[in-house]
Amino acid sequence: LLNPFARMPVCGIVSWYNSTGLPDGPDMGPAIMGTILRMKVKVQGFIIFDSFGLETYKEFVGDMTGWLASGQVKYKEQIVDGLEQAPKALNDLLAGRNFGKMVVKVG
């Protein structure tokens, strides 16, 4: 469902970092590549911090700090106890087996 000459941003594939193969299910790569070619789609990867400067980030931190303090924004975190659990916690994070922010509590 792409228009001719569409632009397709790609980001957020951190859960694939430790993958050793394709996800379960059919390999849609050839079909997607065919669509990209026929529809002349531009596919471009991006990293969010490449698009925003330090001043924008500082403004965001200021706004978000206030929203968190007021309860306007809530967050979830998953706390894992012990440094020895860090490798498993990282693997779980990269595989998407966590909820919210993954935190390893040490000490």
C-alpha positions in Angstrom: 0.0 0.0 0.0 2.6 2.5 -1.1 2.2 5.4 -3.5 4.6 5.7 -6.4 7.8 7.5 -5.3 6.8 7.0 -1.6 9.4 7.6 1.1 9.8 4.8 3.7 11.7 5.6 6.9 13.3 2.7 8.7 14.1 2.8 12.4 13.6 0.8 15.6 15.0 -2.6 14.8 17.0 -2.9 18.0 15.2 -6.2 18.8 16.9 -7.8 15.7 20.5 -7.0 16.9 21.1 -10.5 18.2 19.1 -12.3 15.5 20.9 -15.2 13.8 18.2 -15.7 11.2 14.9 -14.5 9.9 11.9 -14.2 12.1 9.3 -17.0 12.0 6.9 -16.9 9.1 7.2 -16.4 5.4 10.2 -14.5 4.0 8.6 -11.3 2.7 11.9 -9.8 1.5 11.5 -10.6 -2.2 7.9 -9.4 -2.3 8.9 -6.1 -0.5 11.9 -5.6 -2.8 9.6 -6.1 -5.8 7.2 -3.5 -4.5 10.0 -1.1 -3.8 11.3 -1.4 -7.3 7.9 -1.2 -9.1 6.7 1.7 -7.0 10.1 3.5 -7.0 10.1 3.8 -3.3 12.9 5.5 -1.4 13.9 3.6 1.7 16.1 5.4 4.2 17.3 4.4 7.6 17.6 7.0 10.4 18.7 7.3 13.9 16.6 9.8 15.9 19.5 11.7 17.4 20.9 12.4 14.0 17.8 14.6 13.3 17.8 16.7 16.5 20.5 18.9 17.9 21.5 19.4 21.5 19.2 22.3 22.1 16.2 20.3 21.0 17.3 17.5 23.3 17.7 19.9 26.2 14.2 21.3 25.6 12.8 17.7 25.5 14.5 16.8 28.8 13.1 19.9 30.5 9.6 19.2 29.3 9.7 15.5 30.1 11.1 16.1 33.6 8.1 18.3 34.3 5.6 15.8 32.8 7.1 12.9 34.9 7.0 15.0 38.1 3.4 16.0 37.5 2.3 12.4 36.7 1.2 13.5 33.2 3.6 10.9 31.8 4.1 7.5 33.4 6.7 4.9 32.6 7.3 1.2 33.3 10.6 -0.3 34.1 11.8 -3.9 34.6 14.4 -4.2 37.4 16.7 -7.2 37.4 18.8 -7.8 40.6 22.5 -8.4 40.4 25.3 -7.7 37.9 25.5 -11.5 37.1 22.0 -11.1 35.5 23.2 -8.3 33.1 24.0 -10.6 30.2 20.5 -12.2 30.3 18.9 -8.9 30.8 20.6 -7.5 27.7 19.6 -10.5 25.7 16.0 -10.2 26.9 16.0 -6.5 26.0 17.4 -7.1 22.5 14.9 -9.9 21.9 12.0 -7.8 23.1 11.3 -10.0 26.2 11.0 -7.0 28.5 8.5 -4.3 29.3 9.5 -0.7 29.7 13.0 0.3 30.6 15.4 -2.5 31.5 17.4 -1.7 34.7 20.1 -3.9 36.2 20.4 -3.1 40.0 23.8 -3.7 41.4 25.2 -3.3 44.9 
